[in-house]
Protein backbone atom coordinates (compact mmCIF):
# COMPACT_ATOMS: atom_id res chain seq x y z
CA UNK A 1 0.00 0.00 0.00
CA UNK A 2 1.37 3.41 -0.93
CA UNK A 3 1.95 6.36 1.36
CA UNK A 4 -1.22 8.51 1.34
CA UNK A 5 0.85 11.69 1.70
CA UNK A 6 2.16 13.26 -1.50
CA UNK A 7 5.92 13.71 -1.35
CA UNK A 8 5.88 17.06 -3.11
CA UNK A 9 8.51 16.09 -5.69
CA UNK A 10 6.08 16.23 -8.58
CA UNK A 11 7.44 18.49 -11.33
CA UNK A 12 4.82 17.86 -14.00
CA UNK A 13 1.18 16.94 -14.09
CA UNK A 14 0.23 13.30 -14.57
CA UNK A 15 -1.38 13.83 -17.93
CA UNK A 16 -0.73 15.66 -21.14
CA UNK A 17 -2.47 19.02 -21.39
CA UNK A 18 -6.10 18.08 -22.10
CA UNK A 19 -6.51 21.23 -24.17
CA UNK A 20 -3.87 19.98 -26.60
CA UNK A 21 -5.38 16.51 -26.80
CA UNK A 22 -8.93 17.80 -27.17
CA UNK A 23 -8.77 21.25 -28.78
CA UNK A 24 -12.55 21.64 -28.48
CA UNK A 25 -12.07 21.96 -24.71
CA UNK A 26 -10.93 25.54 -25.27
CA UNK A 27 -14.17 26.31 -27.11
CA UNK A 28 -16.22 24.70 -24.35
CA UNK A 29 -14.35 26.61 -21.63
CA UNK A 30 -14.68 29.88 -23.54
CA UNK A 31 -18.42 29.37 -24.03
CA UNK A 32 -18.88 28.59 -20.34
CA UNK A 33 -16.90 31.68 -19.28
CA UNK A 34 -18.97 33.82 -21.63
CA UNK A 35 -22.28 32.35 -20.41
CA UNK A 36 -21.39 32.61 -16.72
CA UNK A 37 -20.00 36.11 -17.25
CA UNK A 38 -23.35 37.47 -18.44
CA UNK A 39 -23.47 39.93 -15.54
CA UNK A 40 -26.51 38.50 -13.75
CA UNK A 41 -24.36 37.13 -10.89
CA UNK A 42 -21.41 39.10 -9.54
CA UNK A 43 -18.06 37.61 -10.56
CA UNK A 44 -17.05 37.64 -6.90
CA UNK A 45 -19.93 35.27 -6.07
CA UNK A 46 -18.96 32.94 -8.90
CA UNK A 47 -15.34 32.96 -7.76
CA UNK A 48 -16.35 32.22 -4.17
CA UNK A 49 -18.29 29.16 -5.34
CA UNK A 50 -15.33 28.00 -7.40
CA UNK A 51 -13.00 28.31 -4.42
CA UNK A 52 -15.47 26.43 -2.22
CA UNK A 53 -15.63 23.64 -4.79
CA UNK A 54 -11.84 23.28 -4.73
CA UNK A 55 -11.97 23.07 -0.94
CA UNK A 56 -14.78 20.50 -0.93
CA UNK A 57 -13.09 18.20 -3.40
CA UNK A 58 -9.81 18.63 -1.56
CA UNK A 59 -7.77 19.83 -4.52
CA UNK A 60 -4.88 22.20 -3.91
CA UNK A 61 -4.60 23.19 -7.58
CA UNK A 62 -8.21 24.43 -7.69
CA UNK A 63 -7.97 26.02 -4.25
CA UNK A 64 -4.79 27.94 -5.12
CA UNK A 65 -6.11 28.92 -8.56
CA UNK A 66 -9.38 30.35 -7.25
CA UNK A 67 -7.76 31.95 -4.20
CA UNK A 68 -5.35 33.76 -6.51
CA UNK A 69 -8.23 34.77 -8.80
CA UNK A 70 -10.08 36.29 -5.84
CA UNK A 71 -6.94 38.14 -4.68
CA UNK A 72 -6.38 39.56 -8.17
CA UNK A 73 -10.01 40.72 -8.17
CA UNK A 74 -9.38 42.64 -4.95
CA UNK A 75 -11.19 40.40 -2.48
CA UNK A 76 -10.10 40.77 1.14
CA UNK A 77 -8.03 38.10 2.83
CA UNK A 78 -10.78 37.77 5.45
CA UNK A 79 -13.39 36.84 2.85
CA UNK A 80 -11.07 34.49 0.99
CA UNK A 81 -9.95 32.73 4.15
CA UNK A 82 -13.48 32.53 5.54
CA UNK A 83 -14.88 30.65 2.54
CA UNK A 84 -13.97 27.38 4.27
CA UNK A 85 -16.06 28.37 7.29
CA UNK A 86 -18.60 30.61 5.58
CA UNK A 87 -21.57 29.48 7.67
CA UNK A 88 -20.41 31.39 10.74
CA UNK A 89 -18.37 34.10 9.01
CA UNK A 90 -19.73 37.67 8.99
CA UNK A 91 -18.25 38.53 5.59
CA UNK A 92 -20.87 37.25 3.14
CA UNK A 93 -24.17 38.57 1.82
CA UNK A 94 -27.32 36.47 1.92
CA UNK A 95 -26.99 35.86 -1.82
CA UNK A 96 -23.38 34.71 -1.44
CA UNK A 97 -24.40 32.41 1.43
CA UNK A 98 -27.06 30.79 -0.73
CA UNK A 99 -24.55 30.38 -3.56
CA UNK A 100 -22.10 28.70 -1.18
CA UNK A 101 -24.87 26.52 0.25
CA UNK A 102 -25.87 25.40 -3.26
CA UNK A 103 -22.23 24.65 -4.05
CA UNK A 104 -21.92 22.51 -0.93
CA UNK A 105 -25.22 20.76 -1.61
CA UNK A 106 -24.18 19.84 -5.15
CA UNK A 107 -20.70 18.64 -4.17
CA UNK A 108 -21.49 16.84 -0.93
CA UNK A 109 -23.19 13.46 -0.84
CA UNK A 110 -26.31 13.31 1.30
CA UNK A 111 -26.91 9.87 2.81
CA UNK A 112 -30.52 10.87 3.43
CA UNK A 113 -31.34 11.48 -0.23
CA UNK A 114 -31.81 14.73 -2.08
CA UNK A 115 -28.85 17.09 -2.04
CA UNK A 116 -30.60 20.35 -2.90
CA UNK A 117 -33.63 20.67 -0.65
CA UNK A 118 -36.80 22.45 -1.67
CA UNK A 119 -36.09 24.96 1.10
CA UNK A 120 -32.63 25.77 -0.26
CA UNK A 121 -33.99 26.11 -3.78
CA UNK A 122 -36.79 28.37 -2.55
CA UNK A 123 -34.29 30.57 -0.72
CA UNK A 124 -32.12 30.78 -3.85
CA UNK A 125 -35.21 31.70 -5.89
CA UNK A 126 -35.96 34.54 -3.47
CA UNK A 127 -32.47 36.00 -3.84
CA UNK A 128 -31.81 35.39 -7.54
CA UNK A 129 -34.08 36.01 -10.52
CA UNK A 130 -34.48 33.19 -13.04
CA UNK A 131 -31.57 34.21 -15.25
CA UNK A 132 -29.24 34.75 -12.29
CA UNK A 133 -30.19 31.41 -10.74
CA UNK A 134 -29.61 29.63 -14.06
CA UNK A 135 -26.25 31.42 -14.31
CA UNK A 136 -25.31 30.40 -10.78
CA UNK A 137 -26.23 26.79 -11.52
CA UNK A 138 -24.08 26.92 -14.66
CA UNK A 139 -21.20 28.49 -12.69
CA UNK A 140 -21.28 25.58 -10.25
CA UNK A 141 -21.20 23.23 -13.23
CA UNK A 142 -18.42 25.23 -14.86
CA UNK A 143 -15.93 24.49 -12.12
CA UNK A 144 -17.26 20.96 -11.82
CA UNK A 145 -16.23 20.29 -15.42
CA UNK A 146 -12.61 20.84 -14.41
CA UNK A 147 -12.68 18.86 -11.15
CA UNK A 148 -11.75 15.55 -12.87
CA UNK A 149 -8.95 17.28 -14.79
CA UNK A 150 -7.58 18.59 -11.48
CA UNK A 151 -8.03 15.37 -9.52
CA UNK A 152 -6.84 12.94 -12.19
CA UNK A 153 -4.38 15.09 -14.13
CA UNK A 154 -2.85 16.64 -11.01
CA UNK A 155 -1.83 20.02 -12.46
CA UNK A 156 0.66 21.85 -10.27
CA UNK A 157 -0.65 24.62 -8.02
CA UNK A 158 0.55 28.07 -8.99
CA UNK A 159 2.16 26.98 -12.27
CA UNK A 160 1.17 28.07 -15.75
CA UNK A 161 -0.04 25.36 -18.14
CA UNK A 162 3.22 25.62 -20.10
CA UNK A 163 5.22 24.85 -16.95
CA UNK A 164 3.37 21.79 -15.84
CA UNK A 165 1.68 19.66 -18.46
CA UNK A 166 3.78 16.81 -19.73
Buried (B, 14 or more C-beta within 10 A) or exposed (E): EEEEEEEEEEEBBEBEBBBEEEEEBEEEBEEBEEEBEEEBBBBBBBBBBBBBBBBBBEBBBBBBBBBBBBEEEEBEEEBBEBBEEBEEBEBBEEBBBBBBBBBBBBBEEEEEEEBBEEEBBEBBEEBBEEEBBBBBBBBBEBBBEBBEBBEEBBBBBEBEEEEBBE
